Amino acid sequence: MHDTKDWHKFFSDFNVFTNSIRLKPFIEAITAVASREKPILELGSGSGATARILADMGYTVIATDIDNEVVKTLQTTSYYPEARLRVEQMDMLDIKHEPKSAGVIIHQGLLEHFEDEIIINTLKEQARVADWVVFDVPNNRDHEQHYGDERFLSYAEWKELTQQAGLEIVSYYGRMVPRWVYFLPYALFTNKRGIFSWLGKATGKAYIFVCKAK
């Protein structure tokens, strides 16, 4: 099992302000498929920044994590009226929600910490519970070990894993482009949809995948 004992320390310097710009392309990918009728369920919520931003945008969000200390912090920092944001302790391999009860399941910086079998099993569970699965992972252009055990897989490897889990990649985006790209006009490396989004895919060190159950 992946060691989570220091995650709460890792997230102590994260907040909505420090994450807002970095999360923008991820939030845009989520809201493109999210429904107001069903909640967004986040696995491995960490600092809770994504959940709080989505709740502030008017979505109903369930923020979850397996680590007890992370959950305690989320419970003290993530309050919204009308139960728009609630916190649950949850194992991503055992999502205790009814089939198709969530509109979207989301996670960022989560799956790269696990071996193939666990990735496939949790994606199968996510496909059972949600209409869509949107996740953000580093790819094989990135080699910065933020927590120390990340795996850097290629697009082909992520596609194979999602297919084995019964998911279809409907769209994907690249982000975390290298510094030299910033010498080019912004439109050429935007993470938004458009004819120039190929540059983000070709140079970005992370992928955002938008998946739907087959």
Sine and cosine of phi, psi and omega as CSV:
sin_phi,cos_phi,sin_psi,cos_psi,sin_omega,cos_omega
0.00,0.00,0.65,-0.76,0.02,-1.00
-0.87,0.49,0.71,-0.70,-0.02,-1.00
-0.98,0.21,0.86,-0.52,-0.03,-1.00
-0.92,-0.39,0.15,0.99,-0.21,-0.98
-0.89,0.47,-0.41,0.91,-0.04,-1.00
-0.95,-0.32,0.15,0.99,-0.02,-1.00
-0.88,0.47,-0.65,0.76,-0.05,-1.00
-0.89,0.47,-0.53,0.85,0.07,-1.00
-0.95,0.32,-0.65,0.76,-0.01,-1.00
-0.87,0.50,-0.63,0.78,-0.07,-1.00
-1.00,0.08,-0.07,1.00,-0.11,-0.99
-0.89,0.45,-0.43,0.90,0.00,-1.00
-1.00,-0.10,0.04,1.00,-0.01,-1.00
-1.00,-0.08,0.63,-0.78,0.14,-0.99
-0.45,-0.89,0.02,-1.00,-0.05,-1.00
-0.88,0.48,-0.65,0.76,-0.03,-1.00
-0.88,0.47,-0.76,0.65,-0.06,-1.00
-0.95,0.31,-0.29,0.96,-0.04,-1.00
-0.97,-0.23,-0.19,0.98,-0.21,-0.98
-0.86,0.50,-0.73,0.68,-0.03,-1.00
-0.95,0.32,-0.68,0.74,-0.01,-1.00
-0.88,0.47,-0.56,0.83,-0.07,-1.00
-0.99,0.11,-0.19,0.98,-0.11,-0.99
-0.79,0.61,-0.79,0.61,-0.01,-1.00
-0.90,0.43,-0.53,0.85,0.03,-1.00
-0.93,0.37,-0.71,0.70,0.03,-1.00
-0.88,0.48,-0.66,0.75,-0.01,-1.00
-0.90,0.43,-0.63,0.78,0.03,-1.00
-0.91,0.41,-0.61,0.79,0.01,-1.00
-0.93,0.37,-0.77,0.64,-0.09,-1.00
-0.93,0.36,-0.33,0.95,0.05,-1.00
-0.91,0.40,-0.42,0.91,-0.03,-1.00
-0.86,-0.52,-0.12,0.99,-0.06,-1.00
-0.95,0.32,0.48,-0.88,0.02,-1.00
-0.90,-0.44,0.55,-0.83,0.08,-1.00
-0.98,0.20,-0.27,0.96,-0.06,-1.00
-0.99,0.11,-0.42,0.91,-0.01,-1.00
-0.83,-0.56,0.51,-0.86,-0.03,-1.00
-0.96,0.29,0.38,-0.92,0.19,-0.98
-1.00,-0.06,0.80,-0.60,-0.02,-1.00
-0.93,-0.36,0.87,-0.49,0.00,-1.00
-0.98,-0.22,0.77,-0.64,0.09,-1.00
-0.99,-0.15,0.60,-0.80,0.00,-1.00
0.86,0.51,0.81,0.59,-0.16,-0.99
-0.92,0.40,-0.38,0.93,0.08,-1.00
0.87,0.50,-0.88,-0.47,-0.04,-1.00
-0.95,0.31,-0.33,0.95,-0.02,-1.00
0.99,0.10,0.09,1.00,-0.06,-1.00
-0.88,0.48,-0.71,0.70,0.00,-1.00
-0.88,0.47,-0.72,0.70,-0.01,-1.00
-0.87,0.49,-0.67,0.74,-0.03,-1.00
-0.92,0.38,-0.63,0.77,0.03,-1.00
-0.90,0.44,-0.71,0.70,-0.01,-1.00
-0.91,0.42,-0.64,0.77,0.06,-1.00
-0.90,0.44,-0.63,0.77,0.01,-1.00
-0.91,0.41,-0.45,0.89,0.04,-1.00
-0.99,0.15,-0.05,1.00,0.08,-1.00
0.97,-0.23,0.05,1.00,0.04,-1.00
-1.00,0.10,0.46,-0.89,0.15,-0.99
-1.00,0.05,0.81,-0.58,-0.13,-0.99
-0.79,-0.61,0.66,-0.75,0.14,-0.99
-0.91,-0.40,0.93,-0.36,-0.01,-1.00
-1.00,-0.08,0.80,-0.59,-0.06,-1.00
-0.75,-0.66,0.41,-0.91,0.10,-0.99
-0.36,-0.93,0.44,-0.90,0.00,-1.00
-1.00,0.07,-0.40,0.92,-0.09,-1.00
-0.99,0.14,0.80,-0.60,-0.08,-1.00
-0.88,0.47,-0.67,0.74,-0.02,-1.00
-0.92,0.38,-0.63,0.78,0.05,-1.00
-0.90,0.44,-0.68,0.74,0.01,-1.00
-0.89,0.46,-0.67,0.74,0.02,-1.00
-0.86,0.52,-0.69,0.73,0.02,-1.00
-0.91,0.42,-0.69,0.73,0.03,-1.00
-0.86,0.52,-0.63,0.77,-0.03,-1.00
-0.92,0.39,-0.46,0.89,-0.01,-1.00
-1.00,0.01,-0.34,0.94,-0.08,-1.00
-0.94,-0.35,-0.16,0.99,-0.14,-0.99
-0.86,-0.50,0.98,0.22,0.04,-1.00
-0.89,-0.46,0.75,-0.66,0.12,-0.99
-0.68,-0.73,0.55,-0.84,0.01,-1.00
-0.93,0.36,0.27,-0.96,0.07,-1.00
0.87,0.49,0.45,0.89,0.05,-1.00
0.82,0.58,0.52,0.85,-0.02,-1.00
-0.94,0.35,-0.42,0.91,0.05,-1.00
-0.69,-0.72,0.86,-0.50,0.08,-1.00
-0.80,-0.61,0.35,-0.94,-0.10,-1.00
-0.88,-0.47,0.71,-0.71,0.04,-1.00
-0.70,-0.71,0.56,-0.83,0.16,-0.99
-1.00,0.07,0.78,-0.62,-0.13,-0.99
-0.45,-0.89,0.61,-0.79,0.12,-0.99
-1.00,-0.04,0.79,-0.61,-0.05,-1.00
-0.92,0.40,-0.24,0.97,0.05,-1.00
-1.00,-0.01,-0.10,0.99,-0.02,-1.00
-0.58,-0.82,0.97,0.24,-0.05,-1.00
-0.99,0.12,0.95,-0.31,-0.13,-0.99
-0.99,0.10,0.90,0.44,0.07,-1.00
-0.69,-0.72,0.43,-0.90,-0.04,-1.00
-0.93,0.37,0.43,-0.90,0.05,-1.00
-0.82,0.57,0.72,-0.70,0.05,-1.00
0.82,0.57,0.51,0.86,0.03,-1.00
-1.00,0.08,-0.28,0.96,0.03,-1.00
-0.95,-0.32,0.59,-0.81,0.08,-1.00
-0.96,0.29,-0.72,0.70,-0.02,-1.00
-0.64,-0.77,0.66,-0.75,0.24,-0.97
-0.96,-0.27,0.73,-0.69,-0.05,-1.00
-0.78,-0.63,0.44,-0.90,0.15,-0.99
-0.24,-0.97,0.53,-0.85,-0.03,-1.00
-0.72,-0.69,0.77,-0.64,0.02,-1.00
0.91,0.42,0.62,0.79,-0.07,-1.00
-0.90,-0.43,-0.86,0.51,-0.18,-0.98
-0.91,0.42,-0.46,0.89,-0.05,-1.00
-0.92,0.39,-0.12,0.99,0.01,-1.00
-1.00,-0.02,0.06,1.00,-0.12,-0.99
-0.78,-0.62,0.32,-0.95,0.03,-1.00
-0.98,0.21,0.25,-0.97,-0.12,-0.99
-0.81,0.58,-0.72,0.70,-0.07,-1.00
-0.86,0.51,-0.68,0.74,0.00,-1.00
-0.93,0.36,-0.64,0.77,0.03,-1.00
-0.86,0.51,-0.74,0.67,-0.01,-1.00
-0.89,0.46,-0.69,0.72,-0.04,-1.00
-0.91,0.42,-0.67,0.74,0.00,-1.00
-0.95,0.31,-0.58,0.81,0.05,-1.00
-0.91,0.42,-0.58,0.81,0.09,-1.00
-0.88,0.47,-0.69,0.72,0.01,-1.00
-0.90,0.43,-0.64,0.77,0.02,-1.00
-0.92,0.40,-0.63,0.77,0.04,-1.00
-0.90,0.43,-0.48,0.88,0.04,-1.00
-0.94,0.34,-0.63,0.78,-0.16,-0.99
-1.00,0.02,-0.52,0.85,-0.16,-0.99
-0.85,-0.53,0.38,-0.93,0.10,-0.99
-0.96,0.27,-0.59,0.81,-0.04,-1.00
-0.75,-0.66,0.46,-0.89,0.14,-0.99
-0.78,-0.63,0.86,-0.52,0.00,-1.00
-0.85,-0.52,0.85,-0.52,-0.02,-1.00
-0.62,-0.78,0.41,-0.91,-0.08,-1.00
-0.84,-0.54,0.81,-0.59,-0.01,-1.00
-0.63,-0.77,0.50,-0.87,0.14,-0.99
-0.93,0.36,0.41,-0.91,0.02,-1.00
-0.89,-0.46,-0.18,-0.98,-0.12,-0.99
-0.97,0.26,0.08,1.00,0.14,-0.99
-1.00,-0.04,-0.20,0.98,-0.03,-1.00
-0.97,-0.24,0.67,-0.74,0.03,-1.00
-0.69,-0.72,0.37,0.93,-0.01,-1.00
-1.00,0.01,0.92,-0.39,-0.04,-1.00
-0.99,0.12,1.00,0.02,-0.06,-1.00
-0.91,0.41,-0.70,0.71,0.00,-1.00
-0.96,-0.29,-0.33,0.94,0.13,-0.99
0.90,-0.44,-0.21,0.98,-0.03,-1.00
-0.72,-0.69,0.37,0.93,0.00,-1.00
-0.92,0.40,0.55,-0.83,0.14,-0.99
-0.95,-0.31,0.66,-0.75,-0.07,-1.00
-0.92,-0.38,1.00,-0.09,-0.11,-0.99
-0.99,-0.15,0.44,-0.90,0.01,-1.00
-0.99,0.16,0.18,-0.98,0.07,-1.00
-0.85,0.52,-0.69,0.73,-0.01,-1.00
-0.87,0.50,-0.63,0.77,0.00,-1.00
-0.93,0.37,-0.67,0.74,0.03,-1.00
-0.91,0.40,-0.61,0.79,0.03,-1.00
-0.89,0.46,-0.68,0.74,0.01,-1.00
-0.89,0.46,-0.69,0.73,0.00,-1.00
-0.90,0.43,-0.68,0.73,0.00,-1.00
-0.92,0.39,-0.62,0.79,0.03,-1.00
-0.91,0.42,-0.65,0.76,0.04,-1.00
-0.89,0.45,-0.45,0.89,0.00,-1.00
-1.00,0.07,-0.03,1.00,0.00,-1.00
1.00,0.09,0.39,0.92,0.03,-1.00
-0.92,-0.38,0.51,-0.86,0.08,-1.00
-0.92,-0.40,0.76,-0.65,0.08,-1.00
-0.97,0.23,0.94,-0.33,-0.01,-1.00
-0.99,0.17,-0.62,0.78,0.05,-1.00
-0.38,-0.93,0.33,-0.95,0.08,-1.00
-0.47,-0.88,0.37,-0.93,-0.06,-1.00
-0.69,-0.72,0.41,-0.91,0.09,-1.00
-0.96,-0.29,0.56,-0.83,0.09,-1.00
-0.59,-0.81,-0.01,-1.00,-0.07,-1.00
0.86,0.52,0.80,0.60,0.01,-1.00
-0.94,0.33,0.46,-0.89,0.00,-1.00
-0.92,0.40,0.29,-0.96,-0.12,-0.99
-0.88,0.47,-0.56,0.83,-0.06,-1.00
-0.89,0.46,-0.43,0.90,-0.02,-1.00
-0.91,0.42,-0.45,0.89,-0.05,-1.00
-0.94,0.33,-0.13,0.99,0.13,-0.99
-0.98,0.22,-0.26,0.96,0.01,-1.00
-1.00,0.01,0.33,-0.94,0.07,-1.00
-0.84,0.54,0.60,-0.80,-0.07,-1.00
-0.81,0.59,-0.61,0.79,-0.06,-1.00
-0.86,0.51,-0.40,0.92,-0.05,-1.00
-0.98,0.21,-0.35,0.94,-0.03,-1.00
-0.79,-0.61,0.36,0.93,0.05,-1.00
-0.89,0.45,0.54,-0.84,0.05,-1.00
-0.99,0.10,-0.11,0.99,-0.01,-1.00
-0.96,0.26,0.25,-0.97,0.08,-1.00
-0.89,0.46,0.52,-0.86,0.03,-1.00
0.46,-0.89,0.13,-0.99,-0.10,-0.99
-0.93,0.36,-0.31,0.95,-0.02,-1.00
-0.99,-0.14,0.04,1.00,-0.05,-1.00
-0.91,0.41,-0.24,0.97,0.02,-1.00
-0.88,0.47,-0.48,0.88,-0.04,-1.00
-0.93,0.36,-0.61,0.79,0.08,-1.00
-0.90,0.43,-0.64,0.77,0.02,-1.00
-0.92,0.40,-0.60,0.80,-0.09,-1.00
-0.98,0.21,-0.44,0.90,-0.10,-0.99
-0.86,-0.51,-0.33,0.94,-0.08,-1.00
-0.90,0.44,0.53,-0.85,-0.01,-1.00
-1.00,-0.07,0.08,1.00,0.06,-1.00
-0.58,-0.82,0.45,-0.89,0.05,-1.00
-0.88,-0.47,0.58,-0.81,0.19,-0.98
-0.93,-0.35,0.87,-0.49,-0.03,-1.00
-0.96,-0.28,0.73,-0.68,0.09,-1.00
-0.93,-0.37,0.92,-0.38,-0.15,-0.99
-0.85,-0.53,0.49,-0.87,0.04,-1.00
-0.74,-0.67,0.58,-0.82,0.02,-1.00
-0.91,0.42,0.66,-0.75,-0.02,-1.00
-0.95,0.32,0.00,0.00,0.00,0.00
